[in-house]
Amino acid sequence: MLIHLIADYGPGDLAFAEVVQRIKRHLPDAEIMLTPVPSFSTLAAGFCVAQLGLNDAPAGTLIFQNVAPRMDDPRARAGNAGERLAFARLTTGVRVIGVNAGYAFSFVREGAEELRWVSVSAEGSQFRSRDLFPQALAEVTQGRAASLAEKIALEQIPEIPKNRIAYIDGYGNLKTTLDRGSLSFPPGASLEVRIGKARRKVIVARASFDVPIGEMALAPGSSGWREASGKELRWMELFLRGGNAWETFDRPPVGASIEIEANPS
């Protein structure tokens, strides 16, 4: 069984090794793939969950997502309590288990055939993804009826925020929550894009490499999936050919707002 572990422990962090070890104790035949996201970034986690879960995957694939900033309540937390663990069964058949924090389930809320809470304590350990969640993960995958609790109302999962950086890949490409279908500027249009205090000239392109070296493109990226309605969703990327868009925009964080204006020049 393929298990995608998406978490904000940090690349190469000991926490990944500890969680993998504990999962393998309960599911010894699991093949575990690690995907790190920035600290507390439920937006990046949710984006990765959808990219992996709503595209073709081997039968039985499971996604375990753990980004739990414990920011739903600013008061002191007794017993290291945090956001509850949730379960989703997607239209692709992929199952998702993860902490329902922030935008972690926003990208799959419309593509879920089933949304439920997982029957596991939300408190009792600082390191819940090692000490509490792996056993619950195993019980869900083994189909134990008592492992799932009541349904989750869609109102408990926020919608995808618009015009944000959702993920930054290793090349510095900025994957955004700009839907290709919502973009009103034609290919070839010159734009001014502002992220934070940085303003840069960008060319609308049909594809990332459809601009000369040194030019910044706003183009349909490699990320997207087919929605439950059958519509193909494709997210736009900011791509600097021959360079690094993230560096050029002064290293903005995931979640930063993107403002776009037509460039009169």
C-alpha positions in Angstrom: 0.0 0.0 0.0 1.3 3.5 -1.0 1.1 6.0 1.9 1.9 9.7 1.2 3.0 11.4 4.4 2.6 15.2 4.0 3.9 17.1 7.0 5.7 20.3 8.1 8.4 18.6 10.2 11.1 19.9 7.8 13.1 18.1 5.2 15.2 15.3 6.7 13.8 16.0 10.2 13.9 13.2 12.8 10.2 13.5 13.1 9.7 12.0 9.7 11.7 9.0 10.7 9.8 8.5 13.9 6.4 8.7 12.2 7.4 6.4 9.4 8.8 3.9 12.0 5.5 4.0 14.0 3.3 3.6 10.9 5.4 0.6 9.7 4.9 -1.0 13.1 1.1 -1.0 12.5 1.3 -1.4 8.7 4.5 -3.3 8.0 3.8 -3.6 4.2 3.3 0.1 3.7 5.4 2.0 1.1 5.7 5.5 2.5 6.6 8.6 0.5 7.5 11.8 2.2 6.4 15.3 1.1 7.5 18.2 3.4 5.7 21.5 3.4 6.5 24.8 5.2 5.9 25.1 8.9 2.2 25.5 9.8 1.3 25.8 6.1 -2.1 24.1 5.9 -2.5 25.8 2.4 0.5 24.0 1.0 -0.6 20.7 2.7 -4.1 20.9 1.3 -2.7 21.7 -2.2 -0.4 18.6 -2.0 -3.3 16.4 -0.7 -5.4 17.3 -3.7 -2.6 17.0 -6.3 -1.8 13.5 -5.1 -5.3 12.4 -4.2 -7.3 13.7 -7.2 -5.0 12.4 -9.9 -4.3 8.8 -10.9 -2.9 6.7 -8.1 -2.4 3.0 -7.3 -5.4 1.2 -5.8 -5.4 1.5 -2.1 -3.4 4.7 -1.9 -3.7 6.5 1.4 -2.6 10.1 2.2 -1.7 10.9 5.8 -1.5 14.7 6.3 -0.2 16.3 9.5 0.0 20.0 9.7 -1.4 21.0 13.0 -0.6 24.6 14.0 -3.1 24.4 17.0 -4.2 28.0 16.1 -7.9 27.3 16.3 -7.9 28.3 19.9 -5.4 30.9 21.3 -5.9 29.9 24.9 -3.6 27.4 26.8 -4.3 23.9 25.5 -4.8 21.2 28.1 -3.1 17.9 27.3 -1.5 19.3 24.1 -5.0 19.2 22.5 -5.2 20.2 18.9 -7.4 20.1 15.8 -9.3 16.9 15.3 -8.3 14.1 12.9 -10.5 13.8 9.8 -11.1 11.2 7.0 -12.1 11.7 3.4 -12.7 9.2 0.7 -12.1 10.9 -2.7 -13.9 10.3 -6.0 -10.6 8.6 -7.2 -10.8 6.1 -4.4 -7.9 7.6 -2.6 -8.4 7.9 1.2 -7.1 10.9 3.1 -6.5 11.0 6.9 -5.3 14.3 8.4 -5.8 17.0 10.9 -8.6 19.3 9.8 -6.7 22.6 10.3 -7.0 25.7 8.2 -7.1 24.8 4.5 -5.8 21.2 4.8 -9.1 19.8 3.3 -10.2 22.8 1.3 -8.9 21.5 -2.1 -10.7 18.2 -1.7 -13.9 19.2 0.0 -15.9 19.1 -3.3 -14.1 15.9 -4.5 -14.9 13.9 -1.4 -17.5 11.2 -1.5 -17.3 10.8 2.3 -16.1 13.1 5.0 -16.0 12.0 8.7 -14.1 12.5 11.9 -11.7 9.8 13.0 -12.3 8.1 16.3 -9.1 9.1 18.0 -8.3 11.5 20.9 -7.2 15.0 19.8 -5.1 15.4 23.0 -2.6 13.4 25.1 0.7 14.0 23.3 2.7 16.9 21.8 3.6 14.5 19.0 0.2 13.1 18.1 1.3 12.0 14.6 3.7 9.6 16.2 2.0 8.6 19.4 -1.7 8.6 18.6 -2.5 8.8 14.9 -0.6 5.8 13.3 -2.8 3.3 15.2 -5.9 5.1 14.1 -4.5 5.2 10.5 -4.1 1.4 10.6 -7.6 0.9 12.0 -9.2 3.0 9.2 -7.2 1.2 6.5 -8.3 -2.2 7.9 -11.9 -1.1 7.7 -12.8 -1.3 11.4 -16.3 0.1 11.7 -15.5 1.9 15.0 -12.6 3.8 13.6 -14.8 6.5 12.0 -17.2 8.8 13.8 -19.8 11.3 12.7 -19.9 13.1 9.3 -18.2 16.5 8.9 -20.4 19.4 7.6 -18.9 21.2 4.6 -19.1 24.5 6.5 -16.4 23.2 8.8 -14.0 23.2 5.9 -13.1 26.6 4.4 -13.1 27.3 0.7 -9.9 27.7 -1.2 -8.6 31.2 -0.8 -8.2 33.1 -4.1 -5.1 34.6 -5.6 -2.6 33.1 -3.2 0.7 31.3 -3.4 -0.2 27.7 -2.7 3.1 25.9 -3.1 6.7 26.7 -4.0 8.6 23.9 -5.8 12.3 23.2 -5.9 12.8 25.3 -9.0 11.3 28.4 -7.3 8.1 28.2 -9.4 5.1 29.7 -7.6 2.1 27.5 -7.8 -1.0 29.6 -7.2 -4.7 29.4 -6.5 -5.4 31.3 -9.7 -7.6 29.1 -11.8 -6.8 29.2 -15.5 -10.5 29.4 -16.3 -10.9 32.6 -14.3 -8.1 34.5 -15.9 -9.4 37.3 -18.2 -6.1 38.3 -19.7 -5.3 36.8 -23.2 -2.0 35.1 -24.0 0.7 37.6 -24.7 -0.7 40.3 -22.4 1.8 42.2 -20.3 0.9 42.4 -16.6 2.3 43.8 -13.4 2.2 41.3 -10.6 2.7 42.4 -7.0 3.5 40.0 -4.1 4.2 41.8 -0.9 6.3 44.8 -1.8 7.8 43.3 -4.9 6.4 44.3 -8.3 7.4 42.4 -11.5 6.5 42.4 -15.1 4.9 39.2 -16.2 3.7 37.8 -19.6 0.6 35.7 -19.9 1.6 32.5 -21.7 -0.1 29.4 -22.9 2.7 27.3 -21.4 5.6 28.0 -19.0 8.3 27.8 -21.7 6.3 30.0 -24.1 8.5 33.0 -23.2 12.2 33.9 -23.9 14.9 33.1 -21.3 14.8 35.8 -18.6 11.1 36.5 -19.0 8.5 35.8 -16.3 5.4 33.8 -17.4 2.0 33.4 -15.8 1.0 30.2 -17.4 -1.0 27.0 -16.7 1.3 24.9 -14.6 1.7 21.2 -14.0 -0.7 21.1 -11.1 -4.4 20.4 -11.4 -7.0 17.7 -11.5 -10.5 16.8 -12.7 -13.3 18.1 -10.5 -16.3 16.0 -9.4 -18.3 17.8 -12.2 -15.9 16.5 -14.8 -14.3 19.9 -15.4 -10.6 20.0 -15.7 -9.0 22.4 -13.2 -5.6 23.8 -13.9 -3.7 26.2 -11.6 -1.6 29.0 -12.9 2.1 29.3 -12.1 4.6 32.1 -12.0 7.6 30.8 -13.8 10.8 32.6 -14.6 12.5 30.9 -17.5 16.1 30.3 -16.7 15.7 31.7 -13.2 13.8 31.5 -9.9 10.5 33.2 -9.6 10.5 32.9 -5.8 13.8 34.6 -5.5 12.8 37.3 -8.0 9.7 38.2 -5.9 11.9 38.5 -2.7 11.1 35.0 -1.3 7.4 35.4 -0.4 5.8 32.8 1.9 3.2 30.3 1.0 -0.2 32.0 1.5 1.0 35.4 0.2 -1.6 37.4 -1.8 -1.0 38.0 -5.5 -2.3 41.2 -7.1 -2.5 41.5 -10.9 -2.9 44.6 -13.0 -2.6 45.2 -16.8 0.8 46.7 -17.6 0.2 49.8 -19.7 3.8 49.7 -21.0 
